[in-house]
Amino acid sequence: QVQLVESGGGLVQAGGSLRLSCAASGRTFSLYTMGWFRQAPGKEREFVARISWTSYYADSVKGRFTISRDNAKNMVTLQMNSLNPDDTAVYYCAAALGLGGLRSLQGDYDSWGQGTQVTVSS
């Protein structure tokens, strides 16, 4: 497993942007699929985006969010633009060993960060 630490959450007005970062420990970061999930109050945790050698997004964020990775720095980021109140949630970084498959389910991942709060005001 890898250790994951998220940063970059905060409060932003609707229409604004935030950039989340996730720092990972370990020497084999490039072998992991990295994902972002989020959990809003009273709702289940849901998939947001993931990146292996390709990226894949939930329909709700497609065209607004961009996931990227820097294997040299063991870092994955989530650039979030055109935010709206529905994006308010705790955002979690996750890691799954291997680069194949869709990897859009929580059960696909075996390492999780502690989460970072994103609040979008209307």
N, CA, C and O atoms as a GROMACS GRO file, in nm:
protein
  488
    1GLN      N    1   0.083  -0.118   0.000
    1GLN     CA    2   0.000   0.000   0.000
    1GLN      C    3   0.087   0.124   0.000
    1GLN      O    4   0.205   0.120   0.036
    2VAL      N    5   0.027   0.235  -0.041
    2VAL     CA    6   0.095   0.363  -0.038
    2VAL      C    7   0.025   0.454   0.062
    2VAL      O    8  -0.094   0.436   0.091
    3GLN      N    9   0.097   0.549   0.113
    3GLN     CA   10   0.040   0.649   0.202
    3GLN      C   11   0.004   0.771   0.117
    3GLN      O   12   0.083   0.815   0.034
    4LEU      N   13  -0.115   0.824   0.140
    4LEU     CA   14  -0.165   0.934   0.058
    4LEU      C   15  -0.204   1.051   0.146
    4LEU      O   16  -0.268   1.033   0.250
    5VAL      N   17  -0.167   1.171   0.106
    5VAL     CA   18  -0.201   1.292   0.179
    5VAL      C   19  -0.255   1.394   0.081
    5VAL      O   20  -0.185   1.436  -0.012
    6GLU      N   21  -0.382   1.434   0.102
    6GLU     CA   22  -0.445   1.534   0.015
    6GLU      C   23  -0.424   1.674   0.070
    6GLU      O   24  -0.403   1.693   0.190
    7SER      N   25  -0.430   1.770  -0.018
    7SER     CA   26  -0.425   1.911   0.020
    7SER      C   27  -0.495   1.993  -0.087
    7SER      O   28  -0.519   1.946  -0.199
    8GLY      N   29  -0.529   2.119  -0.052
    8GLY     CA   30  -0.583   2.209  -0.151
    8GLY      C   31  -0.731   2.236  -0.141
    8GLY      O   32  -0.784   2.316  -0.218
    9GLY      N   33  -0.801   2.172  -0.048
    9GLY     CA   34  -0.942   2.200  -0.034
    9GLY      C   35  -0.966   2.338   0.024
    9GLY      O   36  -0.872   2.407   0.064
   10GLY      N   37  -1.092   2.377   0.028
   10GLY     CA   38  -1.126   2.507   0.085
   10GLY      C   39  -1.264   2.552   0.044
   10GLY      O   40  -1.345   2.473  -0.004
   11LEU      N   41  -1.289   2.680   0.065
   11LEU     CA   42  -1.418   2.742   0.034
   11LEU      C   43  -1.402   2.827  -0.091
   11LEU      O   44  -1.309   2.907  -0.102
   12VAL      N   45  -1.494   2.811  -0.184
   12VAL     CA   46  -1.490   2.886  -0.309
   12VAL      C   47  -1.632   2.920  -0.351
   12VAL      O   48  -1.725   2.846  -0.321
   13GLN      N   49  -1.648   3.031  -0.420
   13GLN     CA   50  -1.779   3.068  -0.471
   13GLN      C   51  -1.812   2.989  -0.598
   13GLN      O   52  -1.723   2.944  -0.670
   14ALA      N   53  -1.939   2.974  -0.624
   14ALA     CA   54  -1.984   2.907  -0.745
   14ALA      C   55  -1.921   2.973  -0.868
   14ALA      O   56  -1.914   3.096  -0.879
   15GLY      N   57  -1.876   2.889  -0.959
   15GLY     CA   58  -1.807   2.937  -1.078
   15GLY      C   59  -1.657   2.945  -1.062
   15GLY      O   60  -1.585   2.966  -1.160
   16GLY      N   61  -1.609   2.928  -0.941
   16GLY     CA   62  -1.467   2.937  -0.914
   16GLY      C   63  -1.393   2.807  -0.938
   16GLY      O   64  -1.450   2.709  -0.986
   17SER      N   65  -1.265   2.807  -0.902
   17SER     CA   66  -1.178   2.692  -0.925
   17SER      C   67  -1.100   2.658  -0.799
   17SER      O   68  -1.073   2.743  -0.715
   18LEU      N   69  -1.066   2.532  -0.790
   18LEU     CA   70  -0.977   2.483  -0.685
   18LEU      C   71  -0.888   2.375  -0.746
   18LEU      O   72  -0.925   2.309  -0.843
   19ARG      N   73  -0.771   2.359  -0.687
   19ARG     CA   74  -0.680   2.255  -0.731
   19ARG      C   75  -0.644   2.168  -0.611
   19ARG      O   76  -0.587   2.216  -0.513
   20LEU      N   77  -0.678   2.042  -0.620
   20LEU     CA   78  -0.645   1.946  -0.514
   20LEU      C   79  -0.518   1.871  -0.552
   20LEU      O   80  -0.495   1.840  -0.669
   21SER      N   81  -0.438   1.844  -0.452
   21SER     CA   82  -0.316   1.766  -0.473
   21SER      C   83  -0.316   1.646  -0.380
   21SER      O   84  -0.375   1.649  -0.272
   22CYS      N   85  -0.248   1.542  -0.424
   22CYS     CA   86  -0.234   1.421  -0.343
   22CYS      C   87  -0.091   1.374  -0.355
   22CYS      O   88  -0.044   1.340  -0.464
   23ALA      N   89  -0.022   1.372  -0.243
   23ALA     CA   90   0.117   1.325  -0.239
   23ALA      C   91   0.119   1.180  -0.193
   23ALA      O   92   0.055   1.144  -0.094
   24ALA      N   93   0.194   1.099  -0.266
   24ALA     CA   94   0.199   0.956  -0.236
   24ALA      C   95   0.339   0.914  -0.196
   24ALA      O   96   0.439   0.964  -0.248
   25SER      N   97   0.345   0.822  -0.103
   25SER     CA   98   0.474   0.765  -0.064
   25SER      C   99   0.504   0.645  -0.152
   25SER      O  100   0.418   0.598  -0.226
   26GLY      N  101   0.628   0.596  -0.144
   26GLY     CA  102   0.662   0.473  -0.214
   26GLY      C  103   0.740   0.495  -0.341
   26GLY      O  104   0.742   0.606  -0.396
   27ARG      N  105   0.803   0.389  -0.388
   27ARG     CA  106   0.891   0.398  -0.503
   27ARG      C  107   0.825   0.354  -0.631
   27ARG      O  108   0.882   0.370  -0.739
   28THR      N  109   0.704   0.298  -0.621
   28THR     CA  110   0.641   0.240  -0.739
   28THR      C  111   0.515   0.314  -0.778
   28THR      O  112   0.421   0.255  -0.830
   29PHE      N  113   0.514   0.443  -0.754
   29PHE     CA  114   0.395   0.526  -0.780
   29PHE      C  115   0.347   0.511  -0.923
   29PHE      O  116   0.226   0.510  -0.947
   30SER      N  117   0.438   0.500  -1.017
   30SER     CA  118   0.400   0.492  -1.158
   30SER      C  119   0.321   0.366  -1.191
   30SER      O  120   0.259   0.359  -1.297
   31LEU      N  121   0.324   0.266  -1.104
   31LEU     CA  122   0.251   0.142  -1.127
   31LEU      C  123   0.108   0.145  -1.074
   31LEU      O  124   0.034   0.048  -1.088
   32TYR      N  125   0.071   0.257  -1.012
   32TYR     CA  126  -0.060   0.269  -0.951
   32TYR      C  127  -0.155   0.352  -1.036
   32TYR      O  128  -0.118   0.453  -1.094
   33THR      N  129  -0.280   0.305  -1.042
   33THR     CA  130  -0.389   0.390  -1.088
   33THR      C  131  -0.427   0.480  -0.971
   33THR      O  132  -0.446   0.433  -0.859
   34MET      N  133  -0.439   0.609  -0.999
   34MET     CA  134  -0.475   0.706  -0.895
   34MET      C  135  -0.615   0.760  -0.923
   34MET      O  136  -0.649   0.794  -1.036
   35GLY      N  137  -0.694   0.766  -0.818
   35GLY     CA  138  -0.831   0.811  -0.834
   35GLY      C  139  -0.870   0.917  -0.734
   35GLY      O  140  -0.806   0.934  -0.630
   36TRP      N  141  -0.975   0.988  -0.767
   36TRP     CA  142  -1.039   1.083  -0.675
   36TRP      C  143  -1.184   1.041  -0.658
   36TRP      O  144  -1.254   1.012  -0.756
   37PHE      N  145  -1.228   1.039  -0.535
   37PHE     CA  146  -1.367   1.016  -0.500
   37PHE      C  147  -1.414   1.132  -0.413
   37PHE      O  148  -1.332   1.211  -0.364
   38ARG      N  149  -1.544   1.142  -0.394
   38ARG     CA  150  -1.596   1.247  -0.306
   38ARG      C  151  -1.719   1.195  -0.232
   38ARG      O  152  -1.790   1.106  -0.279
   39GLN      N  153  -1.742   1.254  -0.117
   39GLN     CA  154  -1.858   1.216  -0.038
   39GLN      C  155  -1.923   1.342   0.018
   39GLN      O  156  -1.862   1.414   0.097
   40ALA      N  157  -2.045   1.366  -0.025
   40ALA     CA  158  -2.123   1.479   0.024
   40ALA      C  159  -2.199   1.436   0.148
   40ALA      O  160  -2.222   1.317   0.168
   41PRO      N  161  -2.240   1.532   0.232
   41PRO     CA  162  -2.315   1.497   0.353
   41PRO      C  163  -2.439   1.418   0.321
   41PRO      O  164  -2.519   1.457   0.236
   42GLY      N  165  -2.456   1.306   0.390
   42GLY     CA  166  -2.575   1.224   0.372
   42GLY      C  167  -2.577   1.140   0.247
   42GLY      O  168  -2.676   1.074   0.217
   43LYS      N  169  -2.467   1.142   0.173
   43LYS     CA  170  -2.461   1.065   0.048
   43LYS      C  171  -2.346   0.965   0.052
   43LYS      O  172  -2.255   0.976   0.134
   44GLU      N  173  -2.353   0.868  -0.037
   44GLU     CA  174  -2.246   0.771  -0.046
   44GLU      C  175  -2.126   0.831  -0.121
   44GLU      O  176  -2.139   0.926  -0.198
   45ARG      N  177  -2.011   0.772  -0.094
   45ARG     CA  178  -1.891   0.815  -0.165
   45ARG      C  179  -1.904   0.779  -0.313
   45ARG      O  180  -1.949   0.669  -0.348
   46GLU      N  181  -1.865   0.873  -0.399
   46GLU     CA  182  -1.880   0.850  -0.542
   46GLU      C  183  -1.750   0.878  -0.616
   46GLU      O  184  -1.666   0.957  -0.573
   47PHE      N  185  -1.738   0.811  -0.728
   47PHE     CA  186  -1.621   0.826  -0.813
   47PHE      C  187  -1.623   0.963  -0.880
   47PHE      O  188  -1.728   1.013  -0.919
   48VAL      N  189  -1.504   1.023  -0.893
   48VAL     CA  190  -1.490   1.151  -0.961
   48VAL      C  191  -1.404   1.137  -1.086
   48VAL      O  192  -1.446   1.172  -1.196
   49ALA      N  193  -1.284   1.084  -1.068
   49ALA     CA  194  -1.191   1.071  -1.182
   49ALA      C  195  -1.080   0.975  -1.145
   49ALA      O  196  -1.053   0.951  -1.027
   50ARG      N  197  -1.015   0.920  -1.248
   50ARG     CA  198  -0.898   0.838  -1.223
   50ARG      C  199  -0.801   0.851  -1.340
   50ARG      O  200  -0.838   0.887  -1.452
   51ILE      N  201  -0.675   0.821  -1.309
   51ILE     CA  202  -0.573   0.829  -1.412
   51ILE      C  203  -0.477   0.712  -1.398
   51ILE      O  204  -0.424   0.683  -1.290
   52SER      N  205  -0.456   0.645  -1.510
   52SER     CA  206  -0.353   0.542  -1.519
   52SER      C  207  -0.257   0.589  -1.627
   52SER      O  208  -0.176   0.679  -1.605
   53TRP      N  209  -0.267   0.528  -1.745
   53TRP     CA  210  -0.204   0.591  -1.862
   53TRP      C  211  -0.306   0.669  -1.943
   53TRP      O  212  -0.270   0.739  -2.038
   54THR      N  213  -0.432   0.658  -1.904
   54THR     CA  214  -0.540   0.740  -1.958
   54THR      C  215  -0.619   0.795  -1.841
   54THR      O  216  -0.603   0.750  -1.727
   55SER      N  217  -0.703   0.890  -1.869
   55SER     CA  218  -0.788   0.945  -1.764
   55SER      C  219  -0.934   0.913  -1.795
   55SER      O  220  -0.972   0.892  -1.910
   56TYR      N  221  -1.012   0.910  -1.690
   56TYR     CA  222  -1.155   0.876  -1.701
   56TYR      C  223  -1.230   0.956  -1.596
   56TYR      O  224  -1.184   0.969  -1.482
   57TYR      N  225  -1.346   1.009  -1.634
   57TYR     CA  226  -1.420   1.100  -1.547
   57TYR      C  227  -1.565   1.055  -1.530
   57TYR      O  228  -1.625   0.993  -1.618
   58ALA      N  229  -1.619   1.090  -1.413
   58ALA     CA  230  -1.762   1.077  -1.395
   58ALA      C  231  -1.830   1.180  -1.485
   58ALA      O  232  -1.776   1.287  -1.510
   59ASP      N  233  -1.950   1.146  -1.532
   59ASP     CA  234  -2.022   1.237  -1.621
   59ASP      C  235  -2.046   1.373  -1.555
   59ASP      O  236  -2.048   1.476  -1.623
   60SER      N  237  -2.064   1.373  -1.424
   60SER     CA  238  -2.098   1.496  -1.354
   60SER      C  239  -1.984   1.598  -1.353
   60SER      O  240  -2.007   1.717  -1.329
   61VAL      N  241  -1.862   1.554  -1.379
   61VAL     CA  242  -1.748   1.645  -1.374
   61VAL      C  243  -1.676   1.658  -1.508
   61VAL      O  244  -1.585   1.739  -1.523
   62LYS      N  245  -1.717   1.578  -1.605
   62LYS     CA  246  -1.651   1.578  -1.735
   62LYS      C  247  -1.656   1.716  -1.797
   62LYS      O  248  -1.762   1.779  -1.802
   63GLY      N  249  -1.543   1.764  -1.845
   63GLY     CA  250  -1.535   1.895  -1.906
   63GLY      C  251  -1.508   2.007  -1.806
   63GLY      O  252  -1.476   2.119  -1.847
   64ARG      N  253  -1.519   1.979  -1.677
   64ARG     CA  254  -1.492   2.080  -1.574
   64ARG      C  255  -1.368   2.045  -1.491
   64ARG      O  256  -1.294   2.133  -1.449
   65PHE      N  257  -1.348   1.916  -1.467
   65PHE     CA  258  -1.236   1.871  -1.384
   65PHE      C  259  -1.130   1.807  -1.473
   65PHE      O  260  -1.162   1.747  -1.575
   66THR      N  261  -1.004   1.820  -1.432
   66THR     CA  262  -0.894   1.756  -1.502
   66THR      C  263  -0.803   1.689  -1.401
   66THR      O  264  -0.756   1.752  -1.307
   67ILE      N  265  -0.779   1.560  -1.422
   67ILE     CA  266  -0.688   1.486  -1.336
   67ILE      C  267  -0.554   1.473  -1.409
   67ILE      O  268  -0.550   1.450  -1.530
   68SER      N  269  -0.446   1.487  -1.334
   68SER     CA  270  -0.313   1.472  -1.392
   68SER      C  271  -0.220   1.411  -1.288
   68SER      O  272  -0.250   1.409  -1.169
   69ARG      N  273  -0.107   1.361  -1.335
   69ARG     CA  274  -0.012   1.300  -1.243
   69ARG      C  275   0.130   1.336  -1.283
   69ARG      O  276   0.160   1.360  -1.400
   70ASP      N  277   0.217   1.340  -1.183
   70ASP     CA  278   0.359   1.362  -1.204
   70ASP      C  279   0.430   1.247  -1.135
   70ASP      O  280   0.448   1.249  -1.013
   71ASN      N  281   0.470   1.148  -1.211
   71ASN     CA  282   0.532   1.030  -1.152
   71ASN      C  283   0.667   1.060  -1.088
   71ASN      O  284   0.708   0.991  -0.995
   72ALA      N  285   0.735   1.161  -1.136
   72ALA     CA  286   0.864   1.197  -1.078
   72ALA      C  287   0.849   1.254  -0.938
   72ALA      O  288   0.939   1.244  -0.856
   73LYS      N  289   0.733   1.315  -0.912
   73LYS     CA  290   0.708   1.378  -0.782
   73LYS      C  291   0.610   1.297  -0.696
   73LYS      O  292   0.574   1.340  -0.587
   74ASN      N  293   0.567   1.181  -0.746
   74ASN     CA  294   0.468   1.100  -0.674
   74ASN      C  295   0.345   1.184  -0.638
   74ASN      O  296   0.299   1.184  -0.524
   75MET      N  297   0.294   1.254  -0.737
   75MET     CA  298   0.186   1.348  -0.711
   75MET      C  299   0.074   1.331  -0.814
   75MET      O  300   0.100   1.308  -0.932
   76VAL      N  301  -0.049   1.342  -0.767
   76VAL     CA  302  -0.164   1.349  -0.856
   76VAL      C  303  -0.245   1.472  -0.819
   76VAL      O  304  -0.260   1.504  -0.701
   77THR      N  305  -0.297   1.540  -0.920
   77THR     CA  306  -0.374   1.660  -0.893
   77THR      C  307  -0.510   1.653  -0.959
   77THR      O  308  -0.530   1.579  -1.056
   78LEU      N  309  -0.602   1.729  -0.905
   78LEU     CA  310  -0.736   1.741  -0.961
   78LEU      C  311  -0.766   1.889  -0.974
   78LEU      O  312  -0.789   1.958  -0.874
   79GLN      N  313  -0.765   1.938  -1.095
   79GLN     CA  314  -0.801   2.077  -1.123
   79GLN      C  315  -0.952   2.083  -1.142
   79GLN      O  316  -1.007   2.016  -1.229
   80MET      N  317  -1.018   2.164  -1.060
   80MET     CA  318  -1.163   2.171  -1.062
   80MET      C  319  -1.204   2.312  -1.102
   80MET      O  320  -1.176   2.409  -1.030
   81ASN      N  321  -1.271   2.324  -1.215
   81ASN     CA  322  -1.318   2.452  -1.266
   81ASN      C  323  -1.470   2.455  -1.270
   81ASN      O  324  -1.536   2.351  -1.262
   82SER      N  325  -1.524   2.573  -1.283
   82SER     CA  326  -1.670   2.591  -1.291
   82SER      C  327  -1.742   2.516  -1.180
   82SER      O  328  -1.839   2.444  -1.203
   83LEU      N  329  -1.693   2.534  -1.061
   83LEU     CA  330  -1.750   2.464  -0.947
   83LEU      C  331  -1.892   2.514  -0.917
   83LEU      O  332  -1.924   2.631  -0.937
   84ASN      N  333  -1.974   2.423  -0.869
   84ASN     CA  334  -2.110   2.459  -0.827
   84ASN      C  335  -2.136   2.394  -0.692
   84ASN      O  336  -2.062   2.306  -0.649
   85PRO      N  337  -2.242   2.437  -0.624
   85PRO     CA  338  -2.268   2.385  -0.489
   85PRO      C  339  -2.279   2.233  -0.482
   85PRO      O  340  -2.252   2.174  -0.378
   86ASP      N  341  -2.319   2.170  -0.591
   86ASP     CA  342  -2.329   2.024  -0.592
   86ASP      C  343  -2.193   1.956  -0.582
   86ASP      O  344  -2.185   1.836  -0.555
   87ASP      N  345  -2.087   2.030  -0.602
   87ASP     CA  346  -1.953   1.975  -0.589
   87ASP      C  347  -1.903   1.975  -0.445
   87ASP      O  348  -1.796   1.923  -0.416
   88THR      N  349  -1.981   2.034  -0.355
   88THR     CA  350  -1.943   2.037  -0.214
   88THR      C  351  -1.936   1.895  -0.158
   88THR      O  352  -2.032   1.819  -0.166
   89ALA      N  353  -1.821   1.861  -0.102
   89ALA     CA  354  -1.798   1.725  -0.052
   89ALA      C  355  -1.660   1.717   0.011
   89ALA      O  356  -1.579   1.808  -0.002
   90VAL      N  357  -1.637   1.606   0.078
   90VAL     CA  358  -1.501   1.570   0.116
   90VAL      C  359  -1.442   1.490   0.000
   90VAL      O  360  -1.501   1.392  -0.045
   91TYR      N  361  -1.328   1.532  -0.046
   91TYR     CA  362  -1.264   1.467  -0.160
   91TYR      C  363  -1.151   1.378  -0.111
   91TYR      O  364  -1.068   1.419  -0.030
   92TYR      N  365  -1.148   1.255  -0.163
   92TYR     CA  366  -1.052   1.156  -0.122
   92TYR      C  367  -0.965   1.113  -0.240
   92TYR      O  368  -1.015   1.090  -0.350
   93CYS      N  369  -0.838   1.103  -0.215
   93CYS     CA  370  -0.743   1.046  -0.310
   93CYS      C  371  -0.733   0.896  -0.282
   93CYS      O  372  -0.738   0.855  -0.166
   94ALA      N  373  -0.718   0.816  -0.386
   94ALA     CA  374  -0.710   0.671  -0.370
   94ALA      C  375  -0.610   0.613  -0.468
   94ALA      O  376  -0.585   0.669  -0.575
   95ALA      N  377  -0.553   0.499  -0.432
   95ALA     CA  378  -0.454   0.433  -0.516
   95ALA      C  379  -0.488   0.287  -0.533
   95ALA      O  380  -0.530   0.219  -0.439
   96ALA      N  381  -0.469   0.238  -0.655
   96ALA     CA  382  -0.492   0.098  -0.687
   96ALA      C  383  -0.372   0.046  -0.765
   96ALA      O  384  -0.332   0.105  -0.865
   97LEU      N  385  -0.315  -0.063  -0.719
   97LEU     CA  386  -0.198  -0.119  -0.787
   97LEU      C  387  -0.240  -0.176  -0.922
   97LEU      O  388  -0.333  -0.255  -0.931
   98GLY      N  389  -0.170  -0.134  -1.026
   98GLY     CA  390  -0.201  -0.179  -1.161
   98GLY      C  391  -0.260  -0.066  -1.242
   98GLY      O  392  -0.316   0.029  -1.187
   99LEU      N  393  -0.247  -0.077  -1.374
   99LEU     CA  394  -0.288   0.032  -1.462
   99LEU      C  395  -0.400  -0.006  -1.558
   99LEU      O  396  -0.436   0.072  -1.645
  100GLY      N  397  -0.454  -0.124  -1.542
  100GLY     CA  398  -0.560  -0.165  -1.633
  100GLY      C  399  -0.697  -0.154  -1.570
  100GLY      O  400  -0.709  -0.136  -1.449
  101GLY      N  401  -0.799  -0.164  -1.652
  101GLY     CA  402  -0.936  -0.164  -1.604
  101GLY      C  403  -0.995  -0.026  -1.585
  101GLY      O  404  -0.924   0.075  -1.588
  102LEU      N  405  -1.126  -0.023  -1.567
  102LEU     CA  406  -1.196   0.103  -1.554
  102LEU      C  407  -1.166   0.172  -1.423
  102LEU      O  408  -1.146   0.294  -1.420
  103ARG      N  409  -1.162   0.096  -1.313
  103ARG     CA  410  -1.122   0.148  -1.181
  103ARG      C  411  -1.210   0.265  -1.140
  103ARG      O  412  -1.160   0.372  -1.106
  104SER      N  413  -1.341   0.246  -1.144
  104SER     CA  414  -1.432   0.350  -1.100
  104SER      C  415  -1.509   0.313  -0.973
  104SER      O  416  -1.598   0.386  -0.931
  105LEU      N  417  -1.475   0.200  -0.912
  105LEU     CA  418  -1.542   0.156  -0.791
  105LEU      C  419  -1.450   0.169  -0.671
  105LEU      O  420  -1.328   0.153  -0.682
  106GLN      N  421  -1.510   0.197  -0.556
  106GLN     CA  422  -1.431   0.209  -0.434
  106GLN      C  423  -1.350   0.082  -0.407
  106GLN      O  424  -1.235   0.088  -0.365
  107GLY      N  425  -1.411  -0.031  -0.432
  107GLY     CA  426  -1.346  -0.159  -0.406
  107GLY      C  427  -1.226  -0.186  -0.493
  107GLY      O  428  -1.149  -0.279  -0.466
  108ASP      N  429  -1.207  -0.108  -0.598
  108ASP     CA  430  -1.091  -0.123  -0.684
  108ASP      C  431  -0.964  -0.068  -0.619
  108ASP      O  432  -0.853  -0.097  -0.664
  109TYR      N  433  -0.981   0.012  -0.514
  109TYR     CA  434  -0.869   0.084  -0.454
  109TYR      C  435  -0.838   0.031  -0.315
  109TYR      O  436  -0.928  -0.003  -0.238
  110ASP      N  437  -0.711   0.023  -0.284
  110ASP     CA  438  -0.672  -0.032  -0.154
  110ASP      C  439  -0.597   0.067  -0.065
  110ASP      O  440  -0.559   0.031   0.046
  111SER      N  441  -0.576   0.186  -0.111
  111SER     CA  442  -0.514   0.290  -0.027
  111SER      C  443  -0.594   0.417  -0.041
  111SER      O  444  -0.636   0.454  -0.151
  112TRP      N  445  -0.615   0.486   0.071
  112TRP     CA  446  -0.698   0.606   0.073
  112TRP      C  447  -0.632   0.714   0.157
  112TRP      O  448  -0.564   0.687   0.256
  113GLY      N  449  -0.652   0.838   0.114
  113GLY     CA  450  -0.610   0.951   0.194
  113GLY      C  451  -0.714   0.984   0.299
  113GLY      O  452  -0.818   0.918   0.309
  114GLN      N  453  -0.685   1.087   0.378
  114GLN     CA  454  -0.774   1.124   0.488
  114GLN      C  455  -0.888   1.213   0.442
  114GLN      O  456  -0.985   1.232   0.516
  115GLY      N  457  -0.877   1.268   0.324
  115GLY     CA  458  -0.983   1.353   0.270
  115GLY      C  459  -0.956   1.501   0.291
  115GLY      O  460  -0.890   1.540   0.387
  116THR      N  461  -1.009   1.582   0.201
  116THR     CA  462  -0.999   1.727   0.212
  116THR      C  463  -1.134   1.787   0.175
  116THR      O  464  -1.196   1.747   0.077
  117GLN      N  465  -1.178   1.884   0.254
  117GLN     CA  466  -1.311   1.942   0.236
  117GLN      C  467  -1.310   2.046   0.125
  117GLN      O  468  -1.224   2.134   0.119
  118VAL      N  469  -1.408   2.035   0.037
  118VAL     CA  470  -1.434   2.136  -0.065
  118VAL      C  471  -1.575   2.187  -0.045
  118VAL      O  472  -1.671   2.109  -0.045
  119THR      N  473  -1.588   2.317  -0.027
  119THR     CA  474  -1.719   2.378  -0.008
  119THR      C  475  -1.738   2.487  -0.113
  119THR      O  476  -1.657   2.578  -0.126
  120VAL      N  477  -1.848   2.476  -0.187
  120VAL     CA  478  -1.880   2.572  -0.291
  120VAL      C  479  -2.005   2.647  -0.250
  120VAL      O  480  -2.112   2.588  -0.234
  121SER      N  481  -1.991   2.777  -0.234
  121SER     CA  482  -2.104   2.859  -0.192
  121SER      C  483  -2.177   2.914  -0.314
  121SER      O  484  -2.116   2.942  -0.418
  122SER      N  485  -2.308   2.931  -0.300
  122SER     CA  486  -2.389   2.981  -0.413
  122SER      C  487  -2.395   3.132  -0.413
  122SER      O  488  -2.459   3.190  -0.501
   0.00000   0.00000   0.00000
